[in-house]
Amino acid sequence: MKIQIENFVITSDPMNITLSETKTTTDGKNPGTEYMVPIGYYGSVEQALDALVRQKIRASSATSVHELLEEVRGIREMIRRVMQGI
């Protein structure tokens, strides 16, 4: 399984579900090369999606509870649309 959600990827192996963030190198031998940085390992897709929501909340620039709630609603809607397409 490999599910792309914006700059995050959920992958699986026989033992767990991994949430990773996709980043791009800016220097070195191969600038512009994409790579994945694991954020966490989970027992289910639901746990990985919850972690994705938490990660997006931590990265939020919201300055009020209302703005933060709107961002959370948007994140959940985006996840719902992605999951319907699978």
Secondary structure, DSSP 8 states (H G I E B T S, - for coil): -EEEETTEEEEE-SS-EEEEEEEE--SSSSTT-EEEEEEEEESSHHHHHHHHHHHHHHT----SHHHHHHHHHHHHHHHHHHHHT-
